[in-house]
Amino acid sequence: MTSHWSMTPRGDMEDVEILPLKEVELRYLAYALSIYPNNREKLAKSLGISLRTLFRKLEVLQKSHPS
């Protein structure tokens, strides 16, 4: 999926692709996981979520974006 936009002379945006919030969350989770690949506790803390919530989200990520 490619996101792009341009401003018209009036300042309106054209050709804006809005991703579903769930997709944005999963992409950010994948990014954060690349920063703390071996430390789930630190990852959860940096995201401001519990370890249990992190594991649930990782399960969703794995199902929707298999390796």
C-alpha positions as CSV (number, residue, x, y, z in Angstrom):
1,M,0.0,0.0,0.0
2,T,1.4,3.4,-1.0
3,S,0.4,6.6,0.7
4,H,0.9,9.9,-1.1
5,W,-0.7,13.2,-1.2
6,S,-0.3,16.6,-2.7
7,M,-1.7,20.0,-1.8
8,T,-3.9,21.9,-4.2
9,P,-3.5,25.7,-4.5
10,R,-6.4,26.0,-2.0
11,G,-4.5,23.8,0.5
12,D,-6.8,20.8,0.1
13,M,-5.2,17.4,0.1
14,E,-5.8,15.2,-3.0
15,D,-5.3,11.4,-3.4
16,V,-5.1,10.8,0.3
17,E,-5.1,7.2,1.4
18,I,-6.3,6.7,4.9
19,L,-5.3,3.4,6.5
20,P,-7.6,1.7,9.0
21,L,-6.4,2.5,12.5
22,K,-5.9,-1.2,13.2
23,E,-3.4,-1.4,10.3
24,V,-1.5,1.6,11.5
25,E,-1.3,0.1,15.0
26,L,0.0,-3.2,13.6
27,R,2.6,-1.5,11.4
28,Y,3.8,0.5,14.4
29,L,3.9,-2.6,16.5
30,A,6.1,-4.3,13.9
31,Y,8.4,-1.3,13.9
32,A,8.6,-1.2,17.7
33,L,9.3,-4.9,17.7
34,S,12.3,-4.3,15.4
35,I,13.7,-1.9,18.1
36,Y,13.2,-4.4,21.0
37,P,13.2,-7.8,19.3
38,N,14.3,-9.7,22.4
39,N,12.8,-7.8,25.2
40,R,9.1,-8.0,25.4
41,E,8.9,-6.3,28.8
42,K,10.8,-3.3,27.6
43,L,8.7,-3.2,24.4
44,A,5.4,-3.3,26.3
45,K,6.6,-0.6,28.7
46,S,7.7,1.6,25.8
47,L,4.3,1.2,24.2
48,G,2.5,1.9,27.5
49,I,0.7,-1.4,27.5
50,S,0.7,-4.5,29.7
51,L,2.7,-7.5,28.7
52,R,-0.5,-9.5,28.3
53,T,-1.9,-6.9,25.9
54,L,1.4,-6.9,24.0
55,F,1.2,-10.7,23.5
56,R,-2.4,-10.4,22.3
57,K,-1.4,-7.8,19.8
58,L,1.6,-9.8,18.6
59,E,-0.7,-12.8,18.0
60,V,-2.9,-10.6,15.8
61,L,0.2,-9.2,14.0
62,Q,1.4,-12.7,13.3
63,K,-2.0,-13.9,12.0
64,S,-2.4,-10.8,9.7
65,H,1.2,-10.5,8.5
66,P,2.7,-14.0,8.5
67,S,6.5,-14.2,7.9
